Amino acid sequence: MSALLEVRNVTKRFGGVVANANISLGVERGEIAGLIGPNGSGKSTLFGCIAGAHAVDEGDILFEGAPIKHLRTATIARLGLIRTYQQTRIYGAMSCMENMAISAREAQGGLLSLLRPVPPATSRRAADLLAFVGLHEKREEKAARLSFGQQKLLEFAMALMNEPKLLLLDEPTAGINPTLINGLIDRLRRANSELGVTLLVIEHNMRVIMNLAHRITCLAHGQVLAEGTPDEVRDDARVLDAYLGVA
Amino acid sequence: MSRLSDWHIAALLALTGIAGPLLLPALVTQFAFLWLMIVFAVTWDILGGRMGYNSFGNIVFFGIGCYAAAVIQRDMGLPYFEGLALGLVVGTGLAVLAAALLGSALLGIRGHYFAIATLGLTVASGEIAAGWNYVGAGSGMALPLYPGALGERELFFSYSLFAVAACCFLLCRWLYSTRFGLALNAIRDDHDKADAMGLRTTPIKIFAWCIAAFFLALSGGLAANMIGFIDPRDVAFAGATFGVWMVLMAILGGKGTLWGPVLGAVVFHITQEIFWTWLLGWQRVALGALIVIIVVFFPQGIMGWWAERRARREAA
């Protein structure tokens, strides 16, 4: 295994607030890495830094060994690093199938390659992936008409449609019906094992992340607090303190 | 709308375009303006309806088309039709170039700020043209006389504008059926998401504006010759009339739909003629009231209202 993503001593400030302070972490090719931490600990900011949404103040971010911190979001996406959002973002006025079609890898091409209809193979793959997340029956519906949980699933399917090497998922189970969460964990695992997508997942649901991730990093106050296997992190006294407060 | 009625509308419009001016010679100029309005609405909808960029500056490309034709026809010493043809080529070329340059500067601005910036662009263009002696400054420019027989000129421009409108509509219809159309919609629905998914949003946006600029400049050169005179603020860079009408027509018909802008242009143009005929003196007031009614009661446009009604009936 080699490091797919390397975050080296990244610091990000918003005015006087240090959202990320000297954070280092690595994601190995093929693994499912977890990122946890109390609210406001800097998880989503770190995602923003990695995906090119925020300019990093200090430190370096390497994707497949090459620095990406000066690249734009779209360029980073074309390298194969896709993120989803905590506040789900889909194309509301377009149907699910259209959402999927425009998320395909070939839609990232130049103008000339866009001046063609969606190929049947892409439509088939889109339908398959929608079936994979359980939205096949809704495929012709406008995305805005889906429930929040369904939109979350659609956003996940759109990300898979892009065939990323690394997928950053920001709270994939938030807002999802608890009875569907087990199904979602299973799909995330299958995306990892069958489609070969490396995952870095922010999650507040401890049961989910402990079941899913191979390795977990815990942030608090913008710093890395602990790192290790789910068991190690769960038993770390500092992690308990960060979540529950010092007794 | 089903495929069948699509073809019905297309056939009806084509028939009107071809036979209308011959059957109703008194209305030839009206037909010509109708096609011009359709070009306005359809080209505005590329950005406004499909891409979510509300532009009040599209009229600038129309004005460039007007002035380019007038200058070429004045200075090149060519016979009428050769001069007109060269004027159209130069005009469209300049307009597309302007769209590419202005687009790379302005299309990075989002939402209301883009609308305001393009409004400024229109006002500035009018002022520049009105102060530039080379293009006649405030007194505008007269176009050369049409060489044919009396009445032939209206027929010629009516048919050419019909051809421009038809080509423009068909090209847009094809564009919207490609991935490019989906990319425009994606930018409209969530620009940041489109960036995060790796779409090349900047060239997509610029190309979309260039297409609008091309057809607007083409219609501008023809319209200037049809009217015979261009005033910098009232014809070429007429932001308060043409520039606003194109927005209204697209909204009235239903922006972001295939037929909406066409329908909006037809309804708007007919309504306006009715106002001129029966409400003379009050036609601007009536137009203002119509604008308010459109925005308040038909924010989705006729097509949107129709689709909603149908959906409700199916649900019931």
Interface residues (C-beta under 8 A of the other chain):
Chain A: A51 A53 R72 T73 A74 T75 A77 R78 I82 R83 Y85 R89 I90 Y91 G92 A93 M94 E98 A101 I102 S103 E106 A107 Q108 G109 G110 L111 S113 L114 L115 R116 P117 V118 M158 N162
Chain B: L175 S177 T178 R179 F180 L182 A183 N185 A186 R188 D189 D190 D192 K193 A194 D195 A196 M197 G198 L199 R200 T201 P203 I204 F207 G256
